[in-house]
Amino acid sequence: MRPRPRVHATPVRRRPSLDFSLTGLVYCSMMMFMGLAAINSQANLLFGVFGLMIGILFVSGWISRRVLRGLRMSRKIPEHLVVGEVVAITYEVKNTKFFWPSLSVTIAELDGAEGFTRQPICYVLHAAARNQAVVPVEVIPTRRGLYELGRHQLSTSFPFGFIKRAIERREHETVAIFPALAKVNPKVIKLCLSAEKTGPTIRPRRGGLDEFYGVKEYRAGENPRWIHWKRSARTGVLVSKEMTQVSPPRLMLLVDTFITERSLQEHILVERSVAIAASLANDALAQGLSVGLCAWSGHWVAIAPNRGKRQRRDLLATLAHLPLNQTHPAEALLAQGRQLAESGTTSVLLTPRNMQLSLADKLRGGLVILPADSDQSHDWFRFDTSVDFACCMPADQQPEWADDLKNVHPSPET
């Protein structure tokens, strides 16, 4: 018995290598009727028409086979995709035949389609001989994670639409789908900055141009404007002033993905926590802040706070690959985060459930908790209405209760 498909699974249509369309079935019926009429009447004209119809059918099958031969397909995929955002995948179809053009060819992905709302399909109207055609296709990612686009199918019903032919090819491409990104309220960043400024572990940092920090021995090549002449005259040794700097605030995101039970609500809250972490990291890095990450991914993954586009890619890629966590609760995450805590760093706990700070955490300071199921979190992080967190988990994490999703949590399309 075939396994029953899941409600939110992306349907993948795989055409047979040889098939007849509805028009082809009608044509074959007429051809058989013409043959029976010719046999019954023994009329030469009917035999001629019957033979002509058989010839047209064979010619149609031969031409459709020639159309699919010599085709090579390649994809141009963006470096990364984001759940809920429309993206264009470009298909380049090269016709290596010396004379025959290829017309009316459909390309359908067979592998990796579960990461999108629908199966990626493109239509190539014409690819001239020894030339290539470029076709863009818009798709909407629906699940975070890493997906491999491997097998694809080329099909055509050219020239008459009677016979449908299809062949399978392999062209491996890997695509990373990042979690959904929301519009972040500026109050969130201000809350994180205020937590850092009021923390008891904050210390001035040397090497800036703001306030006086101390003195150091003057080295050749340094700016003589910073020489402390009074101290130098009193001690007989040249010393220079050392000033403090206002370094950009640093955030350490602690992402709690612990699931107590594999229920629909638990999975939705975990996926929302991951998406909130990605949105906060993306917005903070855009404002020039240094952002780090700590989460459970089969082992404890810790990324030191830093800035830049590469840091953004590393953070979002790590969040996209977070696996199912049923062993390490938020308390273990906090303990791991304390080991990574540095002076001037604000720890932000992204958790699926409401949590209360312990007395030790309150005295330590510099910790902000953003629960995914709070009304304040819904106001601070505005996701697009097309994002359905019941379907954002990677395909290998989707449990068996997916058949009940339609009744409990309908998808945005319904």
C-alpha positions as CSV (number, residue, x, y, z in Angstrom):
1,M,0.0,0.0,0.0
2,R,1.2,3.5,-0.8
3,P,1.6,5.8,2.2
4,R,-1.1,8.4,2.5
5,P,0.3,11.8,1.5
6,R,0.4,14.5,4.1
7,V,-2.0,17.5,3.9
8,H,0.8,20.1,3.8
9,A,3.2,18.1,1.6
10,T,4.0,19.7,-1.7
11,P,2.4,17.6,-4.5
12,V,4.9,16.4,-7.0
13,R,3.6,15.3,-10.4
14,R,5.8,12.8,-12.3
15,R,4.7,12.1,-15.9
16,P,5.1,8.6,-17.4
17,S,7.7,8.3,-20.2
18,L,4.9,7.7,-22.7
19,D,1.3,8.7,-22.4
20,F,-1.7,9.8,-24.5
21,S,-3.5,13.0,-23.9
22,L,-7.3,13.3,-24.0
23,T,-7.0,14.6,-27.6
24,G,-4.8,11.7,-28.4
25,L,-7.4,9.2,-27.0
26,V,-10.1,10.9,-29.1
27,Y,-7.9,10.7,-32.1
28,C,-7.2,7.0,-31.6
29,S,-10.9,6.3,-31.2
30,M,-11.6,8.0,-34.5
31,M,-8.7,6.1,-36.1
32,M,-10.1,2.7,-34.9
33,F,-13.6,3.7,-36.1
34,M,-12.1,4.6,-39.5
35,G,-10.3,1.2,-39.6
36,L,-13.5,-0.7,-38.7
37,A,-15.4,1.2,-41.4
38,A,-12.7,0.4,-43.9
39,I,-12.8,-3.3,-43.1
40,N,-16.6,-3.4,-43.2
41,S,-16.9,-1.5,-46.5
42,Q,-13.6,-2.6,-48.2
43,A,-13.3,0.9,-49.6
44,N,-9.8,1.9,-50.8
45,L,-10.4,5.5,-49.8
46,L,-11.1,4.5,-46.2
47,F,-8.1,2.3,-46.1
48,G,-6.0,5.2,-47.3
49,V,-7.4,7.5,-44.6
50,F,-6.8,4.9,-42.0
51,G,-3.2,4.4,-43.0
52,L,-2.7,8.2,-43.1
53,M,-4.0,8.5,-39.5
54,I,-1.7,5.7,-38.3
55,G,1.2,7.5,-40.0
56,I,0.4,10.8,-38.4
57,L,0.3,9.1,-35.0
58,F,3.8,7.5,-35.5
59,V,5.2,10.7,-36.9
60,S,3.9,12.5,-33.8
61,G,5.6,10.1,-31.5
62,W,8.9,10.2,-33.4
63,I,9.0,14.1,-33.5
64,S,8.2,14.3,-29.8
65,R,11.2,12.0,-29.1
66,R,13.5,14.1,-31.2
67,V,12.4,17.3,-29.5
68,L,13.6,16.0,-26.1
69,R,16.9,14.7,-27.3
70,G,20.1,16.8,-26.9
71,L,18.6,19.1,-24.2
72,R,20.8,20.2,-21.3
73,M,19.4,22.1,-18.4
74,S,21.2,24.2,-15.7
75,R,19.8,26.4,-12.9
76,K,20.8,29.8,-11.6
77,I,19.6,29.9,-8.0
78,P,20.2,32.8,-5.5
79,E,22.7,32.2,-2.8
80,H,19.9,31.9,-0.2
81,L,16.2,32.0,-0.1
82,V,13.8,33.2,2.7
83,V,10.6,31.5,3.8
84,G,7.6,33.5,2.5
85,E,9.5,35.7,0.1
86,V,9.1,35.3,-3.7
87,V,12.3,34.4,-5.5
88,A,13.2,33.8,-9.1
89,I,15.0,30.6,-10.2
90,T,16.5,30.9,-13.7
91,Y,16.5,27.8,-16.0
92,E,19.0,27.8,-18.9
93,V,18.0,25.1,-21.5
94,K,20.7,24.4,-24.1
95,N,19.8,22.6,-27.3
96,T,22.9,20.7,-28.5
97,K,21.3,19.4,-31.7
98,F,22.7,20.6,-35.0
99,F,19.5,21.0,-36.9
100,W,16.3,20.2,-34.9
101,P,14.9,22.9,-32.7
102,S,13.0,22.0,-29.5
103,L,9.6,23.4,-28.9
104,S,6.9,23.3,-26.2
105,V,9.1,21.6,-23.5
106,T,8.1,21.6,-19.8
107,I,10.7,21.2,-17.0
108,A,9.5,20.0,-13.6
109,E,11.6,19.4,-10.5
110,L,11.2,16.0,-8.8
111,D,13.6,16.4,-5.9
112,G,13.6,19.2,-3.3
113,A,10.0,20.3,-4.1
114,E,9.0,19.9,-0.5
115,G,10.8,23.1,0.4
116,F,8.4,25.2,-1.8
117,T,4.6,25.9,-1.8
118,R,4.3,24.2,-5.2
119,Q,6.5,22.1,-7.5
120,P,8.9,24.3,-9.5
121,I,7.8,24.0,-13.1
122,C,8.9,26.1,-16.2
123,Y,7.8,26.1,-19.8
124,V,10.2,26.6,-22.7
125,L,8.4,27.7,-25.9
126,H,11.4,27.5,-28.3
127,A,15.1,26.5,-28.1
128,A,16.8,26.9,-31.4
129,A,19.4,24.4,-32.5
130,R,22.9,25.0,-31.0
131,N,21.4,27.8,-28.9
132,Q,19.9,28.2,-25.4
133,A,16.8,29.6,-23.9
134,V,16.5,31.3,-20.5
135,V,13.3,31.0,-18.5
136,P,12.8,32.6,-15.0
137,V,10.4,30.9,-12.6
138,E,9.0,32.5,-9.5
139,V,8.7,30.2,-6.4
140,I,7.8,30.8,-2.8
141,P,9.9,28.8,-0.2
142,T,7.8,27.4,2.6
143,R,10.2,25.4,4.8
144,R,13.6,26.3,6.3
145,G,16.5,24.0,5.8
146,L,18.9,22.7,3.1
147,Y,17.3,21.1,0.0
148,E,18.9,19.4,-2.9
149,L,17.4,19.8,-6.4
150,G,18.5,16.7,-8.3
151,R,16.2,14.8,-10.6
152,H,14.1,16.8,-13.0
153,Q,11.8,15.8,-15.8
154,L,11.6,17.1,-19.4
155,S,8.3,16.5,-21.1
156,T,6.5,17.6,-24.3
157,S,3.4,16.9,-26.4
158,F,4.7,18.5,-29.6
159,P,3.7,18.6,-32.4
160,F,0.0,17.6,-32.3
161,G,-0.7,17.1,-28.6
162,F,-1.6,13.4,-29.2
163,I,1.4,11.8,-27.5
164,K,3.1,13.0,-24.3
165,R,6.8,12.0,-23.9
166,A,8.9,12.5,-20.8
167,I,12.5,11.8,-19.8
168,E,14.4,12.2,-16.5
169,R,17.7,13.9,-16.0
170,R,19.9,14.7,-13.0
171,E,21.5,18.1,-12.3
172,H,22.4,18.5,-8.6
173,E,22.0,21.9,-7.0
174,T,21.8,22.7,-3.3
175,V,19.7,25.5,-2.0
176,A,19.5,26.9,1.6
177,I,16.2,28.3,2.8
178,F,16.5,30.7,5.7
179,P,13.7,31.2,8.3
180,A,11.0,33.8,7.7
181,L,12.0,37.4,8.4
182,A,9.6,39.9,10.1
183,K,9.4,43.6,10.4
184,V,11.1,44.3,13.8
185,N,9.8,47.1,16.1
186,P,12.6,49.5,17.0
187,K,11.7,49.1,20.6
188,V,13.3,45.6,20.6
189,I,16.7,47.0,19.8
190,K,16.3,49.7,22.4
191,L,15.4,47.2,25.0
192,C,18.5,45.2,24.2
193,L,20.7,48.3,24.4
194,S,19.2,49.4,27.6
195,A,19.8,46.0,29.1
196,E,23.5,46.2,28.2
197,K,23.9,49.8,29.5
198,T,22.4,48.9,32.9
199,G,24.3,45.6,33.3
200,P,26.8,45.5,36.2
201,T,29.4,43.9,34.1
202,I,29.8,46.8,31.7
203,R,33.4,48.1,31.5
204,P,35.0,51.0,29.6
205,R,37.0,49.9,26.5
206,R,40.3,51.5,25.6
207,G,41.3,52.6,22.2
208,G,38.7,55.3,21.5
209,L,38.4,59.0,21.4
210,D,35.7,59.7,24.0
211,E,36.7,60.0,27.6
212,F,40.0,59.8,29.5
213,Y,40.9,56.2,30.4
214,G,44.5,56.4,31.6
215,V,48.1,56.8,30.4
216,K,50.5,54.5,28.6
217,E,54.0,54.7,27.4
218,Y,54.5,56.8,24.2
219,R,55.6,54.8,21.2
220,A,57.3,56.2,18.1
221,G,54.9,56.9,15.4
222,E,51.9,57.7,17.6
223,N,50.1,61.1,17.4
224,P,52.1,63.6,19.5
225,R,48.9,65.4,20.2
226,W,48.0,62.7,22.7
227,I,51.2,63.1,24.8
228,H,50.5,63.9,28.5
229,W,53.1,66.6,28.9
230,K,52.5,67.2,32.6
231,R,53.0,63.6,33.5
232,S,55.9,63.3,31.1
233,A,57.6,66.3,32.6
234,R,57.1,65.0,36.2
235,T,58.4,61.4,35.5
236,G,60.9,62.2,32.7
237,V,59.3,59.5,30.5
238,L,57.1,60.3,27.5
239,V,53.6,59.0,28.2
240,S,50.4,59.5,26.1
241,K,46.8,59.6,27.0
242,E,44.6,56.6,26.4
243,M,40.9,57.2,25.8
244,T,37.8,55.1,25.9
245,Q,35.8,54.0,22.9
246,V,32.1,53.6,22.3
247,S,32.0,50.2,20.7
248,P,28.8,49.0,19.0
249,P,26.7,46.9,21.4
250,R,26.9,43.2,21.1
251,L,24.0,40.7,21.2
252,M,24.2,37.0,22.0
253,L,21.1,35.2,20.8
254,L,20.2,32.1,22.8
255,V,17.7,30.2,20.7
256,D,15.6,27.6,22.7
257,T,14.3,24.9,20.4
258,F,13.4,22.4,23.2
259,I,10.1,20.5,22.6
260,T,8.4,18.9,25.5
261,E,5.9,17.0,23.4
262,R,5.5,16.7,19.6
263,S,2.2,18.6,19.4
264,L,1.2,21.1,16.7
265,Q,1.3,24.1,19.1
266,E,4.8,23.2,20.3
267,H,6.1,23.0,16.8
268,I,4.5,26.3,15.8
269,L,6.0,28.1,18.8
270,V,9.5,26.7,18.2
271,E,9.4,27.7,14.5
272,R,8.2,31.2,15.5
273,S,11.1,31.4,18.0
274,V,13.6,30.5,15.3
275,A,12.0,33.1,12.9
276,I,12.1,35.8,15.6
277,A,15.8,35.0,16.2
278,A,16.5,35.3,12.5
279,S,14.6,38.6,12.2
280,L,16.3,40.1,15.3
281,A,19.8,39.1,14.0
282,N,19.0,40.5,10.5
283,D,17.7,43.8,11.9
284,A,20.5,44.2,14.4
285,L,23.2,43.5,11.9
286,A,21.6,46.0,9.5
287,Q,22.0,48.7,12.2
288,G,25.7,47.9,12.7
289,L,25.5,45.9,15.9
290,S,27.6,42.8,16.6
291,V,25.4,39.6,16.9
292,G,26.3,36.1,18.0
293,L,24.4,32.9,18.4
294,C,24.2,29.9,20.7
295,A,21.8,27.0,20.1
296,W,21.6,23.2,20.1
297,S,22.3,21.6,16.7
298,G,23.2,18.0,17.6
299,H,25.9,19.7,19.7
300,W,26.2,23.2,21.2
301,V,26.9,25.7,18.4
302,A,28.3,29.0,19.4
303,I,29.1,31.9,17.0
304,A,31.0,34.8,18.5
305,P,29.4,38.3,18.1
306,N,30.6,40.0,14.9
307,R,29.2,42.2,12.1
308,G,29.0,42.1,8.3
309,K,27.3,40.2,5.5
310,R,29.2,37.0,6.2
311,Q,28.1,37.0,9.8
312,R,24.5,37.4,8.7
313,R,24.8,34.5,6.3
314,D,26.4,32.3,8.9
315,L,23.8,33.1,11.6
316,L,20.8,32.6,9.3
317,A,22.3,29.4,7.8
318,T,22.8,28.0,11.3
319,L,19.2,28.9,12.3
320,A,17.9,27.2,9.0
321,H,19.6,23.9,9.9
322,L,18.5,23.7,13.6
323,P,17.3,20.1,14.1
324,L,14.6,18.7,16.4
325,N,15.6,19.2,20.1
326,Q,14.0,16.9,22.7
327,T,17.0,16.6,25.1
328,H,18.4,20.0,26.1
329,P,15.9,22.4,27.8
330,A,16.3,26.2,28.2
331,E,18.1,25.8,31.5
332,A,21.0,24.0,29.7
333,L,21.0,26.7,27.1
334,L,21.3,29.4,29.7
335,A,24.1,27.6,31.4
336,Q,25.9,27.4,28.1
337,G,25.2,31.1,27.5
338,R,26.7,32.1,30.8
339,Q,30.0,30.5,29.8
340,L,30.0,32.6,26.6
341,A,29.0,35.8,28.3
342,E,31.5,38.7,28.0
343,S,31.6,42.2,29.2
344,G,29.3,44.5,27.2
345,T,27.3,41.6,25.7
346,T,23.5,41.4,26.1
347,S,22.1,37.9,26.1
348,V,18.7,37.5,24.4
349,L,16.8,34.3,25.1
350,L,14.3,33.4,22.3
351,T,12.1,30.7,23.8
352,P,8.7,29.1,22.8
353,R,7.2,29.6,26.3
354,N,7.1,32.2,29.0
355,M,9.9,32.0,31.5
356,Q,10.8,33.9,34.7
357,L,14.3,35.0,35.5
358,S,15.9,33.5,38.6
359,L,17.4,35.7,41.3
360,A,20.9,34.9,40.1
361,D,20.0,36.0,36.5
362,K,18.4,39.2,37.8
363,L,21.5,40.1,39.8
364,R,23.7,39.2,36.9
365,G,21.8,41.5,34.5
366,G,22.2,41.8,30.7
367,L,19.6,39.2,29.9
368,V,16.4,39.8,27.8
369,I,13.7,37.1,27.4
370,L,11.5,37.2,24.3
371,P,8.9,34.5,24.5
372,A,7.2,33.5,21.2
373,D,3.7,33.1,22.6
374,S,3.4,36.5,24.2
375,D,1.2,39.3,22.9
376,Q,4.2,41.7,23.1
377,S,6.2,39.4,20.8
378,H,3.3,39.5,18.2
379,D,3.4,43.3,18.3
380,W,7.1,43.6,18.0
381,F,7.6,41.1,15.2
382,R,5.2,41.4,12.3
383,F,5.4,38.5,9.9
384,D,3.8,38.3,6.4
385,T,0.3,36.8,6.5
386,S,1.4,34.1,4.0
387,V,3.9,32.6,6.5
388,D,2.3,29.5,8.1
389,F,4.5,28.3,11.0
390,A,2.7,25.0,11.0
391,C,4.5,24.3,7.7
392,C,7.9,26.0,8.3
393,M,9.7,23.1,9.9
394,P,12.1,21.1,7.7
395,A,10.4,18.2,5.9
396,D,12.3,15.6,8.0
397,Q,10.9,17.1,11.2
398,Q,7.3,17.0,10.2
399,P,5.5,14.4,12.5
400,E,2.8,12.0,11.6
401,W,-0.1,14.1,12.9
402,A,0.1,16.3,9.8
403,D,-3.2,14.8,8.6
404,D,-4.9,16.8,11.3
405,L,-3.3,20.2,10.4
406,K,-6.1,21.1,8.0
407,N,-8.7,21.0,10.7
408,V,-6.7,22.5,13.5
409,H,-4.6,25.1,11.7
410,P,-5.7,25.8,8.1
411,S,-3.1,27.0,5.7
412,P,-3.2,30.6,4.3
413,E,-4.4,29.4,0.9
414,T,-7.6,27.9,2.5
